Amino acid sequence: MRIEQTRDIATCQRLRRLVFIEEQGVSEADELDGLDEGAIHLLALQDDRPVGTARLLIKGAAGKIGRVCVLPEARGTGLGAALIRAALDVLRSQPGVTEACLGSQSHATGFYQKLGFAVEGDEFLDAGIPHRHMRRAL
């Protein structure tokens, strides 16, 4: 399995459509937010087949990790953690970026805590799904 930066936004969007829109019931309007062109995209490949993705947005000193998804057949393999570690490495390479933040689905906060993120603030709804803001220093 390998994770690489990509400009193949269409493939990343296909993965996100499968996981967020088809599997989790997120609306297309919520998923396709118009921010993809200005983002850094990571693509996870298993035997040259796309199985996961993440999107990074830079705003000042913060890098926001979002749109993290892994296809069902690749879950439980450590790929999700590998995607987050790769995202943190990319953020560390960006001039002036000193922290990473994300909006975790509430059920996944423990996963991100193991990767050094801390929960901030109250639970909120994003696309109808309970989330928590999380942050960590780089």
C-alpha positions in Angstrom: 0.0 0.0 0.0 1.3 3.5 -0.8 0.1 7.0 -0.2 1.0 9.9 -2.5 0.0 13.4 -3.2 -2.1 13.6 -6.3 -3.8 16.1 -8.7 -6.3 13.4 -9.7 -9.2 15.2 -7.9 -11.8 13.2 -9.8 -10.5 9.9 -8.3 -10.5 11.4 -4.8 -14.1 12.6 -5.4 -15.2 9.2 -6.6 -13.9 7.6 -3.4 -15.6 10.3 -1.3 -18.8 9.8 -3.2 -18.8 6.1 -2.4 -18.1 6.6 1.3 -19.8 9.9 2.2 -22.7 10.1 -0.2 -23.6 6.5 -0.9 -22.6 4.8 2.3 -23.2 7.6 4.9 -26.0 9.5 3.2 -24.2 12.9 3.0 -25.8 15.2 0.4 -23.9 15.9 -2.7 -24.2 19.7 -1.9 -22.4 19.1 1.5 -19.7 16.9 0.0 -18.8 18.9 -3.1 -18.0 22.2 -1.4 -15.9 23.9 -4.1 -12.7 23.8 -2.1 -11.0 20.9 -3.9 -9.1 22.9 -6.5 -7.1 24.8 -3.9 -6.4 21.8 -1.7 -3.6 19.2 -1.4 -5.0 15.7 -2.0 -3.6 12.4 -0.8 -4.5 9.2 -2.5 -4.0 5.7 -1.0 -3.4 2.9 -3.4 -3.4 -0.8 -2.8 -2.1 -2.8 -5.8 -2.5 0.4 -7.8 -6.2 0.6 -7.0 -7.4 3.7 -5.1 -8.8 2.8 -1.7 -8.6 6.0 0.4 -8.1 9.7 0.3 -7.7 12.8 2.4 -7.8 16.5 1.7 -5.6 19.2 3.2 -6.5 22.9 3.3 -4.0 25.5 4.6 -5.3 28.6 6.4 -2.6 30.6 8.1 -0.7 28.5 10.6 -3.3 25.8 10.6 -3.6 22.9 8.2 -7.1 21.3 8.1 -7.3 17.6 7.4 -10.6 16.7 5.9 -12.5 14.4 3.6 -10.6 11.4 5.1 -12.2 8.2 3.8 -11.2 4.6 3.3 -13.2 2.0 1.2 -14.8 -0.7 3.3 -12.5 -3.4 2.0 -9.4 -1.5 3.2 -10.7 -0.7 6.7 -9.0 -2.2 9.7 -5.7 -2.4 7.9 -4.1 0.6 9.4 -4.7 2.7 6.3 -6.6 5.4 8.0 -3.8 6.0 10.5 -1.3 5.9 7.7 -3.3 8.6 5.8 -3.3 10.8 8.8 0.4 10.4 9.4 1.0 11.2 5.7 -1.2 14.3 6.0 0.8 15.4 9.1 4.0 15.0 7.2 2.7 17.1 4.3 1.5 19.8 6.7 4.9 19.9 8.5 6.5 20.6 5.1 4.3 23.6 4.5 6.0 27.0 5.5 4.4 28.5 8.5 2.1 25.7 9.3 2.4 24.8 13.0 -0.8 22.9 13.8 -3.3 20.5 12.4 -7.0 20.5 12.9 -9.9 18.5 11.7 -13.6 17.8 12.3 -13.9 14.2 13.4 -17.1 12.3 13.3 -17.9 11.9 17.0 -17.6 8.1 17.0 -14.0 8.4 15.6 -12.5 10.8 18.2 -10.6 7.9 19.9 -8.9 7.1 16.6 -7.6 10.7 16.2 -6.7 10.9 19.9 -4.3 8.0 19.4 -2.7 10.1 16.7 -2.1 13.1 19.0 -5.3 15.1 18.5 -7.3 16.6 21.3 -11.0 17.3 21.3 -12.0 21.0 21.4 -15.4 22.5 22.1 -18.9 21.0 21.9 -20.3 18.4 19.5 -21.8 19.9 16.4 -23.6 18.6 13.3 -21.9 18.5 9.9 -24.0 17.1 7.1 -26.4 15.8 9.8 -23.6 13.7 11.4 -22.3 14.5 15.0 -18.7 15.8 14.9 -16.1 17.2 17.2 -13.4 19.8 16.5 -9.9 18.4 17.1 -6.4 19.9 17.0 -2.8 19.0 17.6 0.6 20.8 17.3 2.9 19.7 14.5 
